[in-house]
Structure formats: C-alpha cells, structure tokens
C-alpha cells in the first residue's frame, strides 16, 4: 500500500439530522451533522463523508445549507453524496463547500454521467458509491454480488464488481464500496467483496459497512482498502478514530 490508509466517519443525513440504522432501516437520531463533523475533524478524521440517505428515494436535492454549514466548520476534505443527478448538482455542491461528490443511483441509470462529471471537474472530485450485496435468490451475477439502489431497497441485477471496474474506466476517482449485507451490523467488513473489487480497480477503494471493532478496520485495509469508513461505531462512541488508527499502526499499516 503506497499511501496512508484514511479513516472516514460517515454522516448519514435525513431531513438535516444524522441518522443510523441497521441495513438502512429503523433509523435513529445520532445528532447534528455540523456538530458531529466538527468533532470528527478535531478527533483526527482524515475526511468526512456526508450522505443524504433519502435524497434518491425521496426524490429531492441534497440539503445545500447543511453542506455549507458543515464545510464552514470542517477543515478536512468533505465528500457529499445523495440525490446527485447531473454535473449541475456537482457544481452546486462544490460551490456549497464540498471537496468531493458521490454519485450512485443516477450513474446506474445513466453511466455516462460519470464521464461528464469527470471531464468537467476532474476525476479527483468524483466518488462512485457502490451499494452492493450478495445476490438474493433468483438473481445471479458473475461475481455473486449485485448493485442495489435506494439505500439497498432495490436490486438491479448489475454485477457489483464489474460495475466498479466500469466506473473506474469511465472516470471515477474513487470507489466507495458499501456492503449492504454488513451495513450497521458491526460484524465486520465484507472482506471477500473488498478483495474482489480491489482486483479489478487501481483507483482508491473505500470500504464501508460492518465496522464493529478496531480489528475490522485492520482487516479491511489488509484486504486492499485504501480508506475505511464507518458511521454508528463513531457516532455512538463505541470506537474513537484514535483507537482505529492505533490498531492499524500496531498492525504495520501506515496512517496519517
């Protein structure tokens, strides 16, 4: 691994509040995004990711005012995703204070959106968010994983590993790989999925979904993740960013 592994807290935001559930269901309030983001910046987060979890399913634009207020308080890179459908949406988010923008549902519907954003703003601002799960009964893909949309509520039948590879080819600067099976379970990242995607993309890979212990972050990094992302274990104080970085250092993994 050539660069330091980044530790990224993720704020899942619904109607201006941070929420967290298991498998994106039974969401509970975890606080104010601006306050949480500020605290994470001070606690040593390398970046903060802000996902408007109901933007696609609720068919509304991301809350730009919350993004702007968060950006004013946080001095590490801020990635914002949720409801991004066009290069114009990316432009608005960058103007609001985002450093990087995540796309998911709209890119699945129209893959050329990835190229359009990368050509206009540069690959470095574009994170392709891949919400993947092991194929359910009746669905088959070559890798055994399929892409889902709408917070994991809808399967697409698209092979998740192939989609990550194609996204990188189209110009995505990073892949945010979220295991929908592991999301919120605190049972560990899906290491097989990380390895499978790592094998087909050379761009940075962010592992998400399932973190519960410091060792889980170590395992994800060793499986090939360039960054490790988590939400509930940080929001509810189960783990601190310092604990996670200390565990990775102890395992010989370079961190910032």
N, C-alpha and C positions, 0 to 999 in steps of 0.2 A: 504494500500500500504506500503510494508515494506521498500522499498528503495526510495531514492530521484528520482524524475522524471527528466530525461535528456532532454536537449534541443539541437537538432542536425540540423545545417544547411546542406543542401544537394547541392552539386555542380554537376549539370548535364553537362557533358563534351562531346563536339562533336569536333573532329579534334583539340584537345588541347585548346579549348576555352570553358568557361562556357556559357551555353545557357539556355533559359527558354521560354516555350510556354504555350499554353492552350491545355490540353489533348494531350500533346506531338506533337502538330502541330504548324506551324508558329513560329519556334524557333528564338529568337532574342539574340544577343550577350550581355552577362552580365559581361564579364571581364576575367581576367587571373586567372586560378584556384589557382596558387601558392599564388598570392597576396591576393585573397579573403580568402583562407584558413587561411593564416597568420592573416589577420584582424579578422576573426571569433575566432581564438584561443585567441587573445588578448581581444576580446569583451565578453569572458565568455562562449563560446560554450563548452559543455561537451564532444562532439565528433564532427568529421566532416565526412560526407559521400560523396563519390566521385563515381558517376555513369557515366560510358561511355555509353551514351544513344544510340549510333548507333553501338555498338560493335556486338550485336547479329544480328541485321538486316543487317548491313554492312559486316557481317561475317569476322571480323578481331579482333585481340587480343587487349587487353587494352593497352593504351599508357604508358608503364612502366617508361619512362623517366619523364613524368609529375607526375606520382605517387611518384617517387623517390624524385623529387624536392619539391613536396608538403610535403612529410614526413619529409624532412630536415628542413622545416620551421614551422611545427606544432607540438605542444607538448601535444596535447590531442589525444585520440585514433582516428585512421583513418580507416574507412571502405571503401573498394573499390569493386565495382561490375561492371559487363558488360563484356560479352564475356567469362566468366569463364566456361570452359567445362571439366576440368579434375583436379585431385589432383596436377598435374604438374603445371597447371596455378596458383593454390593457392600457391604452393611453390614459384613460381616466384614473385608473388605479395607480399608475406610475406618478401621475400628477398629484394624486392624493397622498403619496408618500411611500407606496410600495416599492421595494427594490426588485422583487421578482413576482411573477404572476403564475398561478397554477391554472391549468385547463384540464378538463376531464370530459364531461358529458358532451359538450359541443364539438370537441375534437373527434369523438367517436362517430357522431352524426356526420361530420364533415372534416376528414383528416387534413385537408389542405389548409385548414385554419392554423395548424402547427407551422407550416411553411410561411404563411402570410405574416404571422406574428414574428417568427424568427428573422425573416427578411427585413421587416420594418424596424424592429427594436434590438435585434441580435439574439442569438441562442441563449446568452447568459441570463436573460430575464425570464426565460420560459421553462417552467417545471410541468412536465406531463404527469398528472396524477392518475395512477392506475389502481382502481379498486378491484382487487382480484380475489377469487375464491376457488376452492377445489370444485370441479364440475359436479353439479347435482345430478341425480338420477335422470336419465333421459337426455342429458347433454354430454357431448364428447368433443374434446379438442385434442390436438396432438400432444400438448404439454400436460393435459389433465387439469389445467386452470382456465377459468373463463373470466372475462371482464364483466363487471357489473356497473350499473348506473344508479342514480338517485339514492345515494347512501346505502348501496348494497341491496336495495329493494327490487331491482330489476336485473335479470340476467340478460346477456347479449348474445351468448354463443360464440363470442370472439375469443380466440386463443390469447391469453394474457401475456405469455412470453413473446409470442410473435408481434403482438401489439406494441409492447415495449421496444422491441427491436425496430419496428417500423417508425415509431415515434421519434426515436433517436436519429433514424435515417432522414426523417422529414425536417429535423432541425431543433428538436427539444434539447435544452441544455442540461437537464437533469430528469431523472425518473423518480417520482415518489411512489413507492410500491407499498400499498396498504393491503394487508391480509384481512379480508372481511370476516373470515372464519375466526381469526385470532383477536379481532378488534375488541378492546375492552375486557378481555378475559383474564389478563395478567398471567397467562400460561406460557408466555414466550413467543418470540417472533417465528414466522414460518420460514425456517432456515432452508428447506428444500427449494421453496419458491425464490428466495434471495439468490441462492446458487444458480438456479436455472436462468434467471434474468441476467445475473452477472455474466454468465457465459456468452450472452448474445449482445450485450451493450458495453461500450467503453466509456460512456459519459457517466458522471456521478450518479450513484444509486442511493436513495434514501429509504431506509427500512422503517416501516410503520405497522403498528397493530400487534398487540400482545405483550408489551413490556410489563414485567412484574417485579423483577429483581435486577440488581446490578449485573449479574452474570448473563442475563438475557441480552443486554446491550453488547457485552463482550462477544457472545456467541454470534450475534448479527454482524458485528464488524469482522470477525474471523471468517464468516460465510461470504464476505465480499461487499458489505455495505460501506459506503463512504461517509454516510451520516446515519444517525439513529434518532428517530422521532418518537415522542410519547406524549400522552395527554394526562390521563387520570392519575397515574402514579406521581406526577409532579403537582397537579392541581390540588390533590387531597393530602399532599405531604408524605406519601408513602416513601418516596425517594427524593433525594436532592440531586441537582445537577453535579455538585461536587462529589457525591458518593459514586455516581455513574462514571465520572472522569477518573476518579481514583482507582476504581475497579479496572478500567481499561488500561490505565498506566501500569498497574500491577501485572496485567497480562501482556505487557510489552507493546501495547497499541499506542501509537502517537496521538495525543490530543492537544488541543490549544490551551 
